[in-house]
Amino acid sequence: MEIKGDKKQVLSFFRKGFFVWISLLFYQSGSAQKITFNKDIAPIVYRSCSPCHREGQSAPFSLITYQDFASRAKMISEVVSKRYMPPWKADPDFRHFENETCLKTEEIEKILAWVKTGNKEGKGKLEPYKAPELKETRKPDYVIKMKEKFLLEGNNKETFAWIKVPYDIDTSRSLLDVERLEFVAGNKKLLHHVNYEILGVPSSLDRNTKPNILVLNNSTEFDAFNYLNLNPNKSYYYGGWLPGMNTPIYPEDMGVKLPNKGVLLYETMHYAASPVNDSDFSMVNIYYKKNRIERDVKLGTVGSSSPESIIEPPLVIPADSIKTFTATAYLQSDASLLYITPHMHLLGKKFVAYAILPSGDSIPLIRINDWDFNWQLMYQFNPILCLPKGTKLFVRATFDNTANNPRNPFSPPRVCNSVNGMLTTEEMLQLGYFWVSYREGDEKIHVKNE
């Protein structure tokens, strides 16, 4: 290559460029050398790792102290670089959510640099980790507790149970304005997930009539309600819990109205297999709203369990096949969406959902490229997502019923359908969404996650 112009100026330019490059290199190296746990790493991992990795939670070991992290530094660098941990299944390139736990690229790079440079502790006092539930300084206004411990048999089999818990709140008001409900797991080591509902039943039904517990085999939902003497009933709230899930927080004039005399019904309490006998004593904390609720938070669904929704083709997955299905439903009124929660079982592989406006424009809702039954979360919109009447909610999901699917419950694979969706070995295709009736200005409401 020929260098034209004043050779001295050109050489001077290259020398300056070289020194700038060298200076930047040493600056970056020096910056990496200064990365410490106390100053740089603790704020990241306390937010995204410690909520599950602490005593009494579902993770197999604690990540609280500097020693906890330093002793596992190599392993941590591997799982974060592959984005295996912390578990966050929604694709951040498709849509961001308020309660994201996934690490940003620069945070991963900082952890890798910390490990590479000797995982130094650093100087200064480290603020102790504060568990999420300890952030709540307000005591619950009422606690719905099980009447007795639920006994778990140590038979190395999963347990699915429905548990009826009648409650009576001493108040003259028949309907209570509730700000939020908080599920508190009694056995965090074995409890995998919970769906629960608050029901009102007519006075002609004795809510305290036994049985209070139904351990599922092939019972249908209808059988369960009859068995527990809960037909007919009216649903006031539907919620769920998974390890690491945050408690839904309803803003402004929104909330849930609950009967003062009702039933907390735990549906499909899913416990992991255990070789020894154990027990569970879970509860739900109720926090009243300071002001009266003007808009009730409702649960809508697309797909399984939604009579207004259509799944095409019918949800039947032949053995040794990979098959894709779609589900659609239409909003019957203007709606403001607070949260969404996708749901499939063990054969699920991919999940994507859009909102298609009456104008034809589409809004991405969520995309999960590698479905994991063990990590089903509630994803929070921020700001609130406002959609007009007539919006089409569209879901496309892919299921893998081949021997190559390590989560396939059967070997060899069997035909799988959705008879009632209560068993893990059956399948579901569902998008749940929590919403309120739209009010002008909802687009500007930003809800902070706690």
N, C-alpha and C positions, 0 to 999 in steps of 0.2 A: 504494500500500500504506500503510495507517495504522499508525503506530507508537504503541503503547499503553504505559502505565507512565511512570515517571520519564524524561523526555526526556534529561536530563543523563546518567543512568546508561546509557541506551541508546546515546547518541552516544559516551560514553566507551568502551563495549564495542566499538563499530564501529571507533573509532580504534585501540584496542589490537589488534584483529584485523587491521587494515590494517598496522600496524607489524610484527606478527608475520609476516604474509605477505611484507612487504618484506624483513624480516630473513632469512627462509628463502630467499627468492629470491637475495639477495646471498650467503648462506652456500653455497648450491648452486653459484652462479657461482664463488665463491672456491675451493670444493673442486675444481671442474673445472679452474680455473687452476693448481692445484697438482699435477695429474696429470703425471707424468714417465715417460719410458721406463725409466730405471734402476730406479725404485722400484715402479711400478705395471704397466707393460706387459710388460717382459721376462719376469717369471715366467709370464705367460699364454702368450705366443707361443713361449717356449722349450719349453713343455710340448706345445703343440698345432700349431705351425708348423715349427719348426726341424728336427725329426727327419727330415722329407722334404726341406725346403728348405735343403740344404747341399751342399757339393761332393761329387761322386761319387754322389749320389742321383738319383732319377727326376724330381724337380721341376726346372723350367727355370731357376731362379735361386736364389741363396742368401738366406736371411733369418737372419742370425746377429748382425750388428753393429747398432748404432744407425743408422749410415748406410744399411745395407740396408733397414731399415724406413722411415726418414724419407723416403728417395728414392721410395718406393712407397706413401706414406701414403694418398693419395687412393684408389688402386686397392684397397688393403687394406681401407679403410673400406667400400668398395662390396661386396666379396665377402663380408666377414663380416656385414654388415647383411642381405644376402640369404641368409645361411647356406650359400653356395656353398662356402666354405672356412671352417675345415678340413673335409675330407670325412669325414662320419660319417653313414652311411645309415640306421642304426636309429633309429626314432622314439623320442625320450626321453620322450614323453608316454605311451608304451605300456609301456616297461620301461627301467630303467637298468641299465648294465653297468659292471663295475669299470674296464675299459680305455677308457672314453669319451674321445674327443678333441673332441667338439663343445663349443662355447663356451656358457657360461651367459649368460642375458640380461644380467645385470649386467656380465659381462666384455665383451660386445659394446658396451654403453653406455659403458664406460670407454674402450675403444679409439676409439669415435666422438668422445668428448669430448676425448681426447688429440689427435686429428687437428684437431678444430675449434678448439682453443686453441693451435695452432701447433706440435704434435708436439715438445715440449721434451724435451731429453735428460736434464736433471736433474743434481744433484750427487752426489758419492760414487762409490766404486769399484764397477763392475759386475762381478759374478762371471762369468767366461767360460762360454760355453755348453759343456756336456759331452754329447757324443753318447751315445745309448743304449747302444751296444755298448762304450763306454769305461767304463761303470759296472761292468762285470764285471771284477773284479780277479783272480778265480780263472782260472787257465789251464785249457783243456780237457784232459781226461784222454786223449782220443784224437781224432784228426781224420781223417775219411774224405775223401780228396782224389781228384779225377779223375786218371786215369792220364796224360792229356794234354789240352791245350786243345781245346775244342769250337769248330770253325771255323764262322763264320756268313758266308754268301754275301751280298754287297751287291747284292741284286736287287729291292729295294723290295717284298719280300713277307714276310709273317709266317712264322716258323719254329716248328714244333711237333716236339719231339724226345723220344725215350726214350733214356736213357743208363744203361748198366750199369756199376757201379763195385764190383768185388769187394774185400773187405777181410779182413784176418786180424789179430786182436788177440792178442798173445802173453800168454796167461794159461791157467792150468790149469782155470779154471771155464768150463763150456760155455755158461752163461747169465749175463749181467752185469746187475746192478741199476743202472739208469740214472735219474738225477734229471731230466734234460732233454736235448733235442737242439736245436741251434741252427744253422739254415741261414744260410750266409754267401754272399751273391750275389757272383759274380765280375765280372759286367757289369751294374751297376745301371741303366745308361742304357737298355739294350735288354731286359733280363729283365723280363717283365711279371708272370708268376706261375709257381709251381712246385708240383706235387704230387709227393711222394716217399714211398717205402716201404722198410722194411728187411725183407729176405726171408731165410729159411733154405732151403737146397736140399739134397737128399740127396747123400751123398758120391759117388754114381755119376755125378753131373753135374759136368763140369769148369766151374767158375765163370769161369775165365779164357779159355774158348773165345770167339774172335771170331765174329760181329761184336759190338761193344759199343754201337753207336749205331744207332738207327732213326729216320730223319726221316719223319714221318707224312704219308701222303696219305689213303687210305681204309682203312688197315689197322684191323682190329678189335683189341680188347684181347687176345683169344686168340691172334691172329696175332703180336702183338708179343712175348708171352711165349715162344712157340715160336721165333720168329725169333732171340731173344736167348738161347736155350737155357736157359730158366728154368722149364720145366714138367717135373715138378710143383714146387710151392714152398709154403712156409708163411709167412704174413704175421705179423710181430711188431710192426710200428709203421707208422702212416700219418700223414703230416704235410703241411704246405703252407707257402707263403710268398707274401706280397704286399708291395709297398712300404709301409712304415709298420707292418707287422704285428709284434706283440710275440712273443717266444718263450714258448710255454706253460710254466708253472711248476706243478709238481705238489706238493701239500703233504703234510705228515705222513708217513703210511705208504704213500703212493701213488707210482707210477712206472712205468717200462717195463722189461721184461726183453728183452734183445737177445742173439742168438747171438754167440759170439766169432769165428766164421767165417761170414760171410754176404755178402749183396749189398745195396748201396745202389742202389735203382733209381729214377732220376728219371723220372717219368711226366709227359707233357705239359709239358715245359719250354717255355714260351711266350715267344718273343722278338718284339719289335716289328720292323717293317720298317725296313731301313736301305739307303741308296744305296751304302754302301762296305763292303768286307769288314771283319769284326771277329771277335772270339773271346770265349770265356767259360771261366773256370776257377773254378767254384763248389765249395763244400765244406760238410761238416756237422761241427760240433763236438759231441762227446759228453762229458757230465759225469756221473761215477758218483755214485751215492747212497752216503752214509756208512753207512747202515744197510740191512739187507735189506728188500726190498719185500714187503709183505704183500698189496697189492691192485694188480693190473695195470690200467692205464688202457686202455680199449678204445674203438674207434670204431664207433658205430652210425649207420645211415642210414635216412631216410624218403624214399620216392620212387624216382627213377632209381638204378639199380645196387643196389637192395635187393630180394632175392627174396621177403622176407616182407611187402613193402609193396604197396599197391594204388594206382594212379593212375587216376582217373576224371574224364572219359572218357579213353580212351587218348591219349597225348600226340602228337596230330597237329593242327597248326595250319594251317587252310586259308589260302590267299592272300587278302589284303584282308579280314582278320578280326581282331577282338579277342576272345580266348577265355580263359575261366577254367577251371582244373583243380584238383582236390583230390588229396592223397596222405595215406594213413593207415598207421600201424603201431602195434603194441601192445608194451609192455614185458613181457618174459617173466620178469622178476624185479625185486625192489626195487632201485632205481638212484639213484646220486648223480651229477648232471650238473655238469661243470666248465665246459665251453665248448659253444657251438653255432656252426655256420657254414652259412648259406644258400648255395645255388648255382643260378644260371640262366645263360643265355647272352645273346645280343644282343637277342632279342625280349622278354625279361623286362621287366615294367613294375611289378608290385606283388607283394609277398610277405608273408604273415602266417602265424604258427604259434601253436598253443595246445597245452597239455597238458590233456586232459580226464580227470579222476580217476574211479576206479570209482564214487565217490559222485555223479558228475554235475557236480561243480564244475569250473570251468575256470581255468587259470593262463595268463596271457599269456606267450609265449616271446619273440617278436620280430615287429616290423612294419617293413617298408621300403616307403614310399609312392612312391618314385621310384628304381627299381632302376637301378644303373649297373654294367655288366660290369667296368669298370675298378677298382671298389672293392669287392672281396669280402673280408671280414674274418672273423676269429675273435672271437666275442663271449664275454666271460668273466663267468660268474655269480659274485656275491659277496653273501651267502654261497652256498655250494654249494646247488644246487637238488635237493632229495630228492623222488623220486616213487615211489609204490608199484607193485607188480606189477599188471598189467592196465590201467595208464594208457594212454590212447589219445593218440598224437602225431598232430596234425592240421595239415596245411599246405594253404593255399589260395593259388594263384599265378595271375596274369593276364599274358598275353602279347599283344603288339601286332605283328601281321604285316601292317601297312598301310604305305602310302607316307608316312604322316605320322610314322612312327617314324624319326628321323634315324639310328638305329643299325642299321636293317634292312640286312643285307648284300646284298640283291638288289633291283634296280630294273629292271622291275616286281617286286613281291613274288611269291615262289613258295611252294608248299606246303612246310611244314617239319615234320619229325618227329624222332624220337630213335632212329636206327638203332643207333648205338653211343655217341653222345654225345662222341666224341673230337674232332670238328671244331667250331670256333666257329660255323659256319653251321648246325649241327644244334642241337637244344635239349635241355636237362635241367631237371628239377624235383627239387631235392634239399635236404634238411636233414640235415647231419651233426651228430652230438653225441658228445662225448667223456665217458665215464662210467666209474665204478667200482661194484662191488657195495656196496650200502648197509650202513653200520654205524651203530649208535646213537651220536648225538652229531654226525653229519655236518652237521646243520642249523646247528650253532654254529661251523663252521669258516669263517673269513674268510681269503681268499687275497688278498694284496696283489700288484698288478701291477707288474712291473719292466721 
